[in-house]
Amino acid sequence: MKHYTYYPEGVCSVQIDYDIEDGKIYNLKYIRGCNGNLKGIGALVEGMEVDEVIKKLRGIECGTKGTSCPDQLAKSLEQIKL
């Protein structure tokens, strides 16, 4: 299992931590942000394939920010795939 830390931009969260094993995401935690919603995202994506998480979360916007905490997670996952 490999651990990743990502520092999102343009959202309330200041850090996203997660583990990847066999192409699946585990132990997702956001630092700051909308606590209940972000815990919910963590529960929903637990054990999900990275590509599926990207597909579902990429492009979600929060208000007029042009991004969101879920979108920032997708961007982070895209970066580790490079």
Contacts in CASP RR format, 6 or more apart in sequence:
PFRMAT RR
TARGET T0000
AUTHOR 0000-0000-0000
METHOD contacts of the structure
MODEL  1
MKHYTYYPEGVCSVQIDYDIEDGKIYNLKYIRGCNGNLKGIGALVEGMEV
DEVIKKLRGIECGTKGTSCPDQLAKSLEQIKL
1 19 0 8 1.000
1 20 0 8 1.000
1 21 0 8 1.000
1 26 0 8 1.000
2 19 0 8 1.000
2 20 0 8 1.000
2 21 0 8 1.000
3 17 0 8 1.000
3 18 0 8 1.000
3 19 0 8 1.000
4 17 0 8 1.000
4 18 0 8 1.000
4 19 0 8 1.000
4 20 0 8 1.000
4 76 0 8 1.000
4 80 0 8 1.000
5 15 0 8 1.000
5 16 0 8 1.000
5 17 0 8 1.000
6 15 0 8 1.000
6 16 0 8 1.000
6 17 0 8 1.000
6 72 0 8 1.000
6 73 0 8 1.000
6 75 0 8 1.000
6 76 0 8 1.000
6 79 0 8 1.000
7 14 0 8 1.000
7 15 0 8 1.000
7 16 0 8 1.000
8 14 0 8 1.000
8 15 0 8 1.000
8 16 0 8 1.000
8 67 0 8 1.000
8 69 0 8 1.000
8 72 0 8 1.000
8 75 0 8 1.000
8 76 0 8 1.000
9 67 0 8 1.000
9 72 0 8 1.000
10 65 0 8 1.000
10 67 0 8 1.000
10 72 0 8 1.000
11 33 0 8 1.000
11 62 0 8 1.000
11 65 0 8 1.000
11 67 0 8 1.000
11 68 0 8 1.000
11 69 0 8 1.000
11 72 0 8 1.000
12 32 0 8 1.000
12 33 0 8 1.000
12 34 0 8 1.000
12 69 0 8 1.000
13 30 0 8 1.000
13 31 0 8 1.000
13 32 0 8 1.000
13 33 0 8 1.000
13 38 0 8 1.000
13 69 0 8 1.000
13 72 0 8 1.000
14 31 0 8 1.000
14 32 0 8 1.000
15 30 0 8 1.000
15 31 0 8 1.000
15 32 0 8 1.000
16 28 0 8 1.000
16 29 0 8 1.000
16 30 0 8 1.000
16 31 0 8 1.000
16 69 0 8 1.000
16 72 0 8 1.000
16 73 0 8 1.000
16 76 0 8 1.000
17 27 0 8 1.000
17 28 0 8 1.000
17 29 0 8 1.000
17 30 0 8 1.000
17 31 0 8 1.000
18 25 0 8 1.000
18 26 0 8 1.000
18 27 0 8 1.000
18 28 0 8 1.000
18 29 0 8 1.000
18 73 0 8 1.000
18 76 0 8 1.000
19 25 0 8 1.000
19 26 0 8 1.000
19 27 0 8 1.000
20 26 0 8 1.000
20 50 0 8 1.000
20 80 0 8 1.000
23 49 0 8 1.000
23 50 0 8 1.000
24 47 0 8 1.000
24 48 0 8 1.000
24 49 0 8 1.000
24 50 0 8 1.000
25 45 0 8 1.000
25 46 0 8 1.000
25 47 0 8 1.000
25 48 0 8 1.000
25 50 0 8 1.000
25 53 0 8 1.000
25 77 0 8 1.000
26 46 0 8 1.000
26 47 0 8 1.000
27 46 0 8 1.000
28 41 0 8 1.000
28 42 0 8 1.000
28 45 0 8 1.000
28 46 0 8 1.000
28 73 0 8 1.000
29 42 0 8 1.000
30 38 0 8 1.000
30 41 0 8 1.000
30 69 0 8 1.000
33 69 0 8 1.000
34 69 0 8 1.000
37 69 0 8 1.000
38 69 0 8 1.000
41 57 0 8 1.000
41 69 0 8 1.000
41 70 0 8 1.000
41 73 0 8 1.000
45 53 0 8 1.000
45 57 0 8 1.000
45 73 0 8 1.000
50 77 0 8 1.000
50 80 0 8 1.000
50 81 0 8 1.000
53 73 0 8 1.000
53 74 0 8 1.000
53 77 0 8 1.000
54 74 0 8 1.000
54 77 0 8 1.000
54 78 0 8 1.000
57 70 0 8 1.000
57 71 0 8 1.000
57 73 0 8 1.000
57 74 0 8 1.000
58 71 0 8 1.000
58 74 0 8 1.000
58 75 0 8 1.000
58 78 0 8 1.000
59 67 0 8 1.000
59 68 0 8 1.000
59 71 0 8 1.000
59 74 0 8 1.000
60 68 0 8 1.000
60 70 0 8 1.000
60 71 0 8 1.000
61 67 0 8 1.000
61 68 0 8 1.000
61 71 0 8 1.000
62 68 0 8 1.000
62 69 0 8 1.000
67 75 0 8 1.000
END
